[in-house]
Structure formats: C-alpha cells, structure tokens
Amino acid sequence: MNTVKKGRAGEELAEKYLIKKGYTILARNFFGRQGEIDLIVRSPDLSTIIFVEVKSWKSVPAEDLERSIDFRKIQRIRQTSLTYLSSHAGELYQFIRYDVIFIQKNQLHHIEGAF
C-alpha cells in the first residue's frame, strides 16, 4: 500500500472512530494556502470546533509519531484553521481545539488538545 492510500485509510479509521464517539464531520482534507487539515469536526455538545491531524504509520515507535508534529507543522495547521474559520464566519463555536490521532497497526490513540 502506498503512502497516500495508507494515509487515507488512517483518516477513514479516525473518521469512523470520531463519528462513533458522537462527533460531526464538517470537512475532510481541507486545503488552505498554508497547508491541509485532515479532519475538521464538531464536538458532540456542539460547543467546540476541532481541527484533527491524523498520523498513520505501519511500524514506527510511538515517540517518532509524536515528534512528527513539529513546530512548523503546528503553525501550518493553525494558519489553515484560521482560513477555515474565516470562510465559515457564520458558524459560531465557543471553543477551538487541536487534536492529533495517531494510528499504528490499526491501534488508535486520540490526543485531545494536543497543541
């Protein structure tokens, strides 16, 4: 399986997990000038918009997965989230959150408020 297919499979697994937990999917693979956000979701209580980065690798130590979200990646995600929010100005949310979902060998680890 190539990298793109593996990434999409991981995003689909993360999406199914979030839907099962009661989240609403607002956007998939949202692109802005600064980069891409894998999933944009609304919390089950509707108060929070969450920008989700999904990292999916076959066999990498967990520490390396966590290090894959570096300062530059965080800045790109934040800038892209501002693009999304400005293009959806009519939608109001009480809170904004940035989550990361790590997937390794079909095991999912969801870090809420990762940055």
Secondary structure, DSSP 8 states (H G I E B T S, - for coil): --HHHHHHHHHHHHHHHHHHTT-EEEEEEEE-SS-EEEEEEE-TTSSEEEEEEEEEESS--HHHHHHTS-HHHHHHHHHHHHHHHHHTTT---SEEEEEEEEEETTEEEEETT--
